[in-house]
Amino acid sequence: MFRQRKPKRFNYNPRFSNENEETSSDNEAQGSKEFLREWREARRGKRKSRPIISMRTLLIVLVLLLICMYVLERKYIQ
């Protein structure tokens, strides 16, 4: 009447298995050397440094300063 589902089959290999200890240590050593090489190359590359105060912020401060100077000049030099 009802069809039974087949059990799923998983291809799980444990991370810290004793079976492939020799091959995994070789792969780890090669992987870590490759990772270090890529990391060093990335560090040597040009770094983009952000300016402490962006150009947009400086323009806003300049405009506000000019407005304040104008208002104070009108108020005290009439």
Order of alpha helices (4+ residues) and beta strands (2+ residues): alpha-alpha
